[in-house]
Amino acid sequence: MKILITGGHGQLGHCMYDALQNPLLLVNNEYVFLSHEDLDITDKGSIDRYLFYHPDVECILNFAAYTNVDYAEDNIYDAFKVNSLGVKNLVDACEEHDIMLFHISTDYVYKDGLLSCNEETECDPINIYAQSKRDGELHIINSNLNHWYIFRTSWLYSEYPDNFFTKILDNCKYYKDLRVVTDEIGSPTYARRLAELIICIIENGYYATTLKSGIYNTSGNGMCSRYDFAANIISGGYNINILGEKIKIKTTIYPIKQEELNLKAKRPHCIIMDNKKIYSCVPISVDHWIYDLQDCITNYEKLVNHKKLEEKMLFGKFNRS
Ligand SMILES: NC(=O)c1ccc[n+]([C@@H]2O[C@H](COP(=O)([O-])OP(=O)(O)OC[C@H]3O[C@@H](n4cnc5c(N)ncnc54)[C@H](OP(=O)(O)O)[C@@H]3O)[C@@H](O)[C@H]2O)c1
């Protein structure tokens, strides 16, 4: 089966690509990663043209999204254009060509203040980004697609920029003090784990057996505040070795409340997703987010070392010429 990944050069796309390189994985399907430039989901004509020239596409993973939560408040049109209209364009194309659609959504569509929400829990999107994502979901839910899956996830992070994990580590290089909120509680999700879940579903054909079309919560296990998450990132950061040297972290982290940050977009105080539904359909074991974070730190170290070595080799070449 040929699978298209839209927004394939974003964080989740990178993690998916890496997860597919696992030598223990037997990959029977073909994955095509398309960047924003390769395929703009807001341009219906370009989707139609792509599918005209590639009629063998049987599945689309939509990782494309407008993800800047604060910018979305002032750029409502742009956020809805990608997260709602873009999804509608994909739905229309998938209906026309009978293509299976996997779409990624967010915990921010749920009502704030819930310590456990399942897929039936009321939606009440908290900001413009969340409203645009909910609109995108509704295009899929109200469609005539034969196979569709909405995976709601939360606090997606990875070794690839630009997310909470990389921002905390980057800030540690430049600032002595960091202020992080204690009154936003959620579940960090390592993007690599979400990618592995999707690969597991596709490569084992669960979409044709146990996994019915519908909405699924797919977050990391356990919960924490942004402050706890940042504190764990920093303590893990002390052990990171770049080209044989420990990275220097001299940062002290201070707890603050959301109102002190004055962010453009409102954030929820607490949303914890109950992932039981997906676990009942797909036999995967999921670790606590603390262990996933350790894994991400290891992969971050590998990635940065690889880049530094490349830079060194390039620099060496320039010196010689
Ligand atoms: N990050 C989180 O904390 C979080 C939490 C919950 C859910 N999610 C959801 O998880 C999914 C993956 O997020 P992510 O963190 O991987 O986001 P990301 O790194 O921002 O990747 C999104 C990708 O979509 C591309 N894109 C934007 N507009 C597009 C368009 N019109 N057509 C095609 N591609 C377009 C972007 O390309 P350019 O950068 O070149 O524009 C980018 O490569 C998204 O649906 C997001 O809403 C994220």
The ligand as a MOL file (V3000), in Angstrom:
LIG
                    3D

  0  0  0     0  0            999 V3000
M  V30 BEGIN CTAB
M  V30 COUNTS 48 52 0 0 0
M  V30 BEGIN ATOM
M  V30 1 N 2.9310 20.1160 18.9450 0
M  V30 2 C 2.0290 19.8250 19.8940 0
M  V30 3 O 2.2130 20.0800 21.0910 0
M  V30 4 C 0.7270 19.1580 19.5020 0
M  V30 5 C -0.1710 18.7930 20.5160 0
M  V30 6 C -1.3440 18.1590 20.1290 0
M  V30 7 C -1.6150 17.9000 18.7970 0
M  V30 8 N -0.7250 18.2910 17.8540 0 CHG=1
M  V30 9 C -1.0410 17.9910 16.4400 0
M  V30 10 O -0.0920 17.0480 15.9770 0
M  V30 11 C 0.0780 17.1920 14.5570 0
M  V30 12 C 1.5600 17.2140 14.2170 0
M  V30 13 O 2.1250 18.3240 14.8770 0
M  V30 14 P 3.6720 18.6690 14.8040 0
M  V30 15 O 4.1100 18.9920 16.1770 0
M  V30 16 O 4.3930 17.6380 14.0040 0 CHG=-1
M  V30 17 O 3.5950 20.0340 13.9840 0
M  V30 18 P 4.7170 20.7500 13.1190 0
M  V30 19 O 6.0760 20.3240 13.5000 0
M  V30 20 O 4.3480 22.2060 13.1700 0
M  V30 21 O 4.4200 20.1740 11.6620 0
M  V30 22 C 3.3360 20.5870 10.9010 0
M  V30 23 C 3.7700 20.5390 9.4650 0
M  V30 24 O 2.6610 20.9410 8.6640 0
M  V30 25 C 3.1740 21.7220 7.6120 0
M  V30 26 N 2.1140 22.5420 7.0540 0
M  V30 27 C 1.6060 23.7100 7.5420 0
M  V30 28 N 0.6540 24.1740 6.7020 0
M  V30 29 C 0.5640 23.2730 5.6760 0
M  V30 30 C -0.2140 23.2080 4.5010 0
M  V30 31 N -1.0920 24.1670 4.2050 0
M  V30 32 N -0.0550 22.1560 3.6770 0
M  V30 33 C 0.8580 21.1870 3.9580 0
M  V30 34 N 1.6460 21.2180 5.0380 0
M  V30 35 C 1.4980 22.2480 5.8930 0
M  V30 36 C 4.2850 22.5320 8.2390 0
M  V30 37 O 5.1690 22.9900 7.2410 0
M  V30 38 P 5.8270 24.4760 7.3480 0
M  V30 39 O 6.4490 24.5330 8.7140 0
M  V30 40 O 6.7910 24.5040 6.2210 0
M  V30 41 O 4.6810 25.4230 7.2020 0
M  V30 42 C 4.9230 21.4970 9.1480 0
M  V30 43 O 5.9410 20.7890 8.4740 0
M  V30 44 C -0.6900 18.4610 14.1740 0
M  V30 45 O -1.9460 18.0920 13.6670 0
M  V30 46 C -0.9000 19.1690 15.5000 0
M  V30 47 O -2.0620 19.9790 15.4860 0
M  V30 48 C 0.4530 18.8970 18.1620 0
M  V30 END ATOM
M  V30 BEGIN BOND
M  V30 1 1 1 2
M  V30 2 2 2 3
M  V30 3 1 2 4
M  V30 4 1 4 5
M  V30 5 2 4 48
M  V30 6 2 5 6
M  V30 7 1 6 7
M  V30 8 2 7 8
M  V30 9 1 8 9
M  V30 10 1 8 48
M  V30 11 1 9 10
M  V30 12 1 9 46
M  V30 13 1 10 11
M  V30 14 1 11 12
M  V30 15 1 11 44
M  V30 16 1 12 13
M  V30 17 1 13 14
M  V30 18 2 14 15
M  V30 19 1 14 16
M  V30 20 1 14 17
M  V30 21 1 17 18
M  V30 22 2 18 19
M  V30 23 1 18 20
M  V30 24 1 18 21
M  V30 25 1 21 22
M  V30 26 1 22 23
M  V30 27 1 23 24
M  V30 28 1 23 42
M  V30 29 1 24 25
M  V30 30 1 25 26
M  V30 31 1 25 36
M  V30 32 1 26 27
M  V30 33 1 26 35
M  V30 34 2 27 28
M  V30 35 1 28 29
M  V30 36 1 29 30
M  V30 37 2 29 35
M  V30 38 1 30 31
M  V30 39 2 30 32
M  V30 40 1 32 33
M  V30 41 2 33 34
M  V30 42 1 34 35
M  V30 43 1 36 37
M  V30 44 1 36 42
M  V30 45 1 37 38
M  V30 46 2 38 39
M  V30 47 1 38 40
M  V30 48 1 38 41
M  V30 49 1 42 43
M  V30 50 1 44 45
M  V30 51 1 44 46
M  V30 52 1 46 47
M  V30 END BOND
M  V30 END CTAB
M  END
